[in-house]
Amino acid sequence: MATSPNTAIAGQRVTAAFLNTNIPGPWQAVTLLNGWSNLGSGAANAQVRQRDSVTLELIGVITGGTTTNGTQLCLLPSGLWPISRQNLVGQVTNGTGVGDAFTLYCTVGDGKVWLYNIPSGATQLSFHVFLSLDA
């Protein structure tokens, strides 16, 4: 079985270098677009971090933006871009469609995140999703 420097093997001594590639990195703000802004009031701001060597974590509670299918929600910081297109799920938390799921769509090689399937009267969205960096 082929392994990478980030793969532990049974009986292998764990080094600081290995641990450092698998400890979550710092949270970084995402650039919200098309009228979306952070809810504030103690809710998680839209932000992303490298969770481990192969996973991104994206979280946020946002309000007040465009809900049309294909609206760009945000831009991820450079260096935190998945290598494959990925569909993720968030939830409408205020306005029309409370409790409904919506789709976050990440494109390849540009850090853009798009919105789909949001009811037109939705005024607040919440998401906490994980993106693969190597799938």
N, C-alpha and C positions, 0 to 999 in steps of 0.2 A: 504494500500500500504506500503510495506516495504521500508525503507530508509536506507541509509548509512550515516556515519558522513560527507560525501562530498556532500550530497543532501540537497538543501535548500527546506524548506516547506513554503508555503504562510503564511505570518504573523510572521514567525520566525525571531528573531533578528540575524543578521549576526555578527559572532564573528571574531576576528583576526585569530583564529585557522582555521576557515572555509576559510577565504580569503587566508591564506598562502598555503592551499592545492590546490588552484586554480589560483595561480599566476605562470607564466612561470618560470621554473628553469633556471640556467645558461647554456649557450651553452657549450657542451663538444665535443672535437675532436673525430672523428671516426678513426679507424686504417684502412687506405686504403691498398689494397693488389693487387697483380698481375699486377704491373706496373702502376696502377692508381695513380695520384697525383693531388693536388689542382691546378687549373688554375692560381690562383693569379691575378694580374693586377686589383684588386678591385672587383673581383667576389667573391661570397660567398664560403668560404671553406667548405668542407664536415664536417658537425657537426650535433649534435642532442641535443635536450633538452626535458625535460618533460614539455609539454605545459600546462597541468592541471592534475588533479588527475587521469585521465583515457586516456590521449592522449600523444603520442610522436610526435615531429616535427623533420623531417630529411630534410636537405637542402644541396646543394652543386653544384658547377660547377667544373668538373674534366676532366682530359685529359690524353691521352697517354697509356692506358692499354689494356689488353686482352679483345677481344669482343666475344670469343667463348661462346655459350650457356652453362650455368652452371658454369660460372666463378664466384668465390667469389669476390665480390667488396670490402666489408669491414666487420669489426667487431664492433658492437656497444659496448659502455662501459657497464661493469657489472652493473646490477640494472636497466638498461633501455632496457629490453628485453620483447617483446610482448609475450603473453601466447597463441597466435594462429598464424597459418601460414597466411600470408597476401601478396597479390599481389598488387603492386603499379605501377604507371606509371611515367616515366620520358621522356625527349625529347633529341634527337640527335641535337647538336647545331653547329657541325663542321665536315667536312669530308663527306664521303658517307652517304646519307640518312638524310641530314639536314631536320629537321622538323618531322622526323619519331618518333613515340612513341616506347619506349622499356619498358620491365618489370623489376622491382625490386621485388625480392621474399625474404621475411623474414621468416626464419625458427623459430621453437619453442624452447625455453629454451637454446639457445646458442648464441644469438645475431648476427648470421651470416646473411648477405645480399648478395644475388646472382643476377646475370645479365642474362637476356634472351632477345632474339629477337632484337639484335643489328646488324645493317649492318656491314660487316667485315671491311669496310673502315672508320667507324666512329672514329673520333679522339677526340671528346669532347662531354660530356654528362652533362645535367642539370636536377636537380630534386628538388622538394619542395613538400614533401608528409607528410601525417599524418597517424600514426599507432595507432590502438586501443590497450590499455593495458588490457582491460577487456572483449573484445568480443571473 
